[in-house]
Amino acid sequence: MNTLLRRNFHHVILAGAVALSLGLPATAAHAATAEDLNQDAAQALQTLYRTHPESELLSKNARAILVFPKIIKAGLVFGGSYGEGVMTREGRAAGYYNSVSASWGWQAGAESYGYVVFLMNEKAVQYLDKSKGWEIGVGPSVVVVNDGVAKNLSSSTIKDDAYAFIFDQQGLMASLSIEGTKISPIRK
């Protein structure tokens, strides 16, 4: 019995490593330059504004905007995601960040998606600057905007620290969440 458990454990670890490696080579092989990230972020914002017009209201009121144009996620029991993005302030790049998460449980597949976080006040921006890494779900409150929340957004209802939109999903993965994602500064 002990040998069977050990063999199954090794198979699970191996499967998880393979799943992670499926999602990471493209990212590791092509490290985006600052110029690439700026262009991809601008294009991602335009895509978001077209598909979710209410996001433009948030952009006009935001102190800063974190844009992660492409996150790659893969998993088979163990999973992970990675992507790089840019923070803009007043329409200009103000810093570069990566987005990393790890998970385990019933999961299988791979996908890519983008997400944007609108930082609505200086408290949220300062938290990101001072923490040198922000785990979403800890610190400033983040509302993930779905269709129901989007319908009720107006200048008088925007009261939370940050609002996040997930968009441009491609691939097959059972569920998607940015809870537990860590955002950390990088140099470009």
C-alpha positions as a Python dict, from the first residue, in 0.01 Angstrom:
ca = {
    (1, 'M'): (0, 0, 0),
    (2, 'N'): (276, 241, 91),
    (3, 'T'): (446, 182, -247),
    (4, 'L'): (119, 248, -428),
    (5, 'L'): (66, 579, -242),
    (6, 'R'): (424, 685, -313),
    (7, 'R'): (389, 601, -684),
    (8, 'N'): (60, 795, -707),
    (9, 'F'): (216, 1091, -526),
    (10, 'H'): (507, 1092, -774),
    (11, 'H'): (262, 1077, -1065),
    (12, 'V'): (68, 1374, -927),
    (13, 'I'): (388, 1576, -878),
    (14, 'L'): (510, 1486, -1228),
    (15, 'A'): (174, 1576, -1384),
    (16, 'G'): (174, 1910, -1203),
    (17, 'A'): (527, 1989, -1320),
    (18, 'V'): (433, 1904, -1677),
    (19, 'A'): (123, 2124, -1658),
    (20, 'L'): (321, 2417, -1526),
    (21, 'S'): (590, 2372, -1785),
    (22, 'L'): (328, 2380, -2062),
    (23, 'G'): (228, 2731, -1962),
    (24, 'L'): (566, 2881, -1884),
    (25, 'P'): (801, 2819, -2181),
    (26, 'A'): (641, 3080, -2405),
    (27, 'T'): (671, 3338, -2130),
    (28, 'A'): (1028, 3249, -2040),
    (29, 'A'): (1139, 3227, -2403),
    (30, 'H'): (1006, 3572, -2491),
    (31, 'A'): (1063, 3828, -2219),
    (32, 'A'): (868, 4133, -2331),
    (33, 'T'): (1048, 4465, -2351),
    (34, 'A'): (904, 4776, -2188),
    (35, 'E'): (797, 4899, -2531),
    (36, 'D'): (622, 4566, -2607),
    (37, 'L'): (439, 4577, -2274),
    (38, 'N'): (332, 4938, -2328),
    (39, 'Q'): (192, 4854, -2674),
    (40, 'D'): (22, 4534, -2556),
    (41, 'A'): (-128, 4716, -2257),
    (42, 'A'): (-267, 4997, -2474),
    (43, 'Q'): (-420, 4742, -2711),
    (44, 'A'): (-563, 4539, -2420),
    (45, 'L'): (-727, 4852, -2273),
    (46, 'Q'): (-889, 4930, -2609),
    (47, 'T'): (-1020, 4572, -2625),
    (48, 'L'): (-1157, 4604, -2272),
    (49, 'Y'): (-1324, 4939, -2348),
    (50, 'R'): (-1492, 4790, -2658),
    (51, 'T'): (-1619, 4480, -2479),
    (52, 'H'): (-1702, 4650, -2146),
    (53, 'P'): (-1783, 5018, -2210),
    (54, 'E'): (-1844, 5074, -1837),
    (55, 'S'): (-1471, 5019, -1778),
    (56, 'E'): (-1401, 5359, -1937),
    (57, 'L'): (-1592, 5525, -1652),
    (58, 'L'): (-1353, 5357, -1409),
    (59, 'S'): (-1049, 5463, -1613),
    (60, 'K'): (-1154, 5828, -1593),
    (61, 'N'): (-1178, 5810, -1213),
    (62, 'A'): (-880, 5580, -1145),
    (63, 'R'): (-556, 5705, -990),
    (64, 'A'): (-364, 5426, -1167),
    (65, 'I'): (-441, 5131, -1394),
    (66, 'L'): (-264, 4794, -1385),
    (67, 'V'): (-287, 4618, -1721),
    (68, 'F'): (-188, 4254, -1767),
    (69, 'P'): (-252, 4193, -2138),
    (70, 'K'): (-177, 3819, -2138),
    (71, 'I'): (-170, 3575, -1851),
    (72, 'I'): (-92, 3211, -1926),
    (73, 'K'): (-252, 2957, -1691),
    (74, 'A'): (-206, 2578, -1696),
    (75, 'G'): (-290, 2305, -1451),
    (76, 'L'): (-331, 1938, -1392),
    (77, 'V'): (-402, 1899, -1018),
    (78, 'F'): (-121, 2153, -957),
    (79, 'G'): (-140, 2467, -1161),
    (80, 'G'): (-1, 2811, -1204),
    (81, 'S'): (-23, 3130, -1402),
    (82, 'Y'): (220, 3399, -1509),
    (83, 'G'): (212, 3724, -1702),
    (84, 'E'): (370, 4067, -1714),
    (85, 'G'): (202, 4404, -1718),
    (86, 'V'): (233, 4776, -1679),
    (87, 'M'): (90, 5031, -1437),
    (88, 'T'): (-14, 5357, -1599),
    (89, 'R'): (-73, 5688, -1429),
    (90, 'E'): (-216, 5981, -1622),
    (91, 'G'): (-176, 5785, -1945),
    (92, 'R'): (198, 5711, -1899),
    (93, 'A'): (384, 5399, -1787),
    (94, 'A'): (467, 5429, -1416),
    (95, 'G'): (603, 5079, -1347),
    (96, 'Y'): (616, 4719, -1461),
    (97, 'Y'): (482, 4418, -1272),
    (98, 'N'): (439, 4045, -1294),
    (99, 'S'): (133, 3847, -1195),
    (100, 'V'): (195, 3501, -1048),
    (101, 'S'): (-36, 3245, -892),
    (102, 'A'): (-18, 2881, -793),
    (103, 'S'): (-300, 2644, -710),
    (104, 'W'): (-384, 2283, -648),
    (105, 'G'): (-702, 2083, -657),
    (106, 'W'): (-935, 1952, -925),
    (107, 'Q'): (-815, 2133, -1233),
    (108, 'A'): (-702, 2042, -1580),
    (109, 'G'): (-635, 2250, -1887),
    (110, 'A'): (-464, 2561, -2013),
    (111, 'E'): (-585, 2906, -2105),
    (112, 'S'): (-480, 3263, -2157),
    (113, 'Y'): (-660, 3579, -2052),
    (114, 'G'): (-597, 3942, -1971),
    (115, 'Y'): (-697, 4144, -1671),
    (116, 'V'): (-701, 4508, -1572),
    (117, 'V'): (-714, 4648, -1220),
    (118, 'F'): (-834, 5007, -1178),
    (119, 'L'): (-679, 5153, -859),
    (120, 'M'): (-935, 5410, -751),
    (121, 'N'): (-752, 5593, -471),
    (122, 'E'): (-402, 5683, -355),
    (123, 'K'): (-431, 5436, -66),
    (124, 'A'): (-443, 5146, -316),
    (125, 'V'): (-157, 5286, -526),
    (126, 'Q'): (59, 5346, -219),
    (127, 'Y'): (-13, 4995, -90),
    (128, 'L'): (114, 4850, -417),
    (129, 'D'): (425, 5072, -406),
    (130, 'K'): (508, 5006, -40),
    (131, 'S'): (425, 4635, -20),
    (132, 'K'): (668, 4541, -303),
    (133, 'G'): (417, 4271, -387),
    (134, 'W'): (41, 4270, -350),
    (135, 'E'): (-155, 3951, -304),
    (136, 'I'): (-504, 4013, -434),
    (137, 'G'): (-746, 3939, -152),
    (138, 'V'): (-511, 4093, 106),
    (139, 'G'): (-484, 4471, 144),
    (140, 'P'): (-703, 4706, -58),
    (141, 'S'): (-1048, 4570, -143),
    (142, 'V'): (-1086, 4453, -502),
    (143, 'V'): (-1419, 4403, -674),
    (144, 'V'): (-1404, 4167, -972),
    (145, 'V'): (-1651, 4317, -1216),
    (146, 'N'): (-1895, 4077, -1378),
    (147, 'D'): (-2202, 4164, -1585),
    (148, 'G'): (-2419, 4220, -1276),
    (149, 'V'): (-2172, 4456, -1109),
    (150, 'A'): (-2105, 4636, -1438),
    (151, 'K'): (-2473, 4728, -1484),
    (152, 'N'): (-2471, 4913, -1151),
    (153, 'L'): (-2146, 5107, -1198),
    (154, 'S'): (-2181, 5483, -1191),
    (155, 'S'): (-1974, 5769, -1056),
    (156, 'S'): (-2182, 5761, -737),
    (157, 'T'): (-2146, 5383, -679),
    (158, 'I'): (-1767, 5363, -722),
    (159, 'K'): (-1658, 5334, -360),
    (160, 'D'): (-1409, 5042, -343),
    (161, 'D'): (-1029, 5065, -359),
    (162, 'A'): (-994, 4870, -684),
    (163, 'Y'): (-1201, 4715, -962),
    (164, 'A'): (-1078, 4428, -1181),
    (165, 'F'): (-1197, 4308, -1520),
    (166, 'I'): (-1097, 3969, -1664),
    (167, 'F'): (-1128, 3956, -2041),
    (168, 'D'): (-1019, 3787, -2365),
    (169, 'Q'): (-1031, 3433, -2225),
    (170, 'Q'): (-906, 3162, -2461),
    (171, 'G'): (-852, 2794, -2392),
    (172, 'L'): (-1005, 2536, -2165),
    (173, 'M'): (-993, 2567, -1787),
    (174, 'A'): (-1271, 2486, -1546),
    (175, 'S'): (-1262, 2808, -1345),
    (176, 'L'): (-1091, 3145, -1335),
    (177, 'S'): (-1013, 3372, -1044),
    (178, 'I'): (-750, 3631, -963),
    (179, 'E'): (-792, 3579, -587),
    (180, 'G'): (-455, 3475, -443),
    (181, 'T'): (-262, 3625, -734),
    (182, 'K'): (54, 3807, -633),
    (183, 'I'): (150, 4123, -821),
    (184, 'S'): (515, 4223, -781),
    (185, 'P'): (731, 4496, -935),
    (186, 'I'): (985, 4400, -1204),
    (187, 'R'): (1250, 4594, -1393),
    (188, 'K'): (1219, 4659, -1764),
}
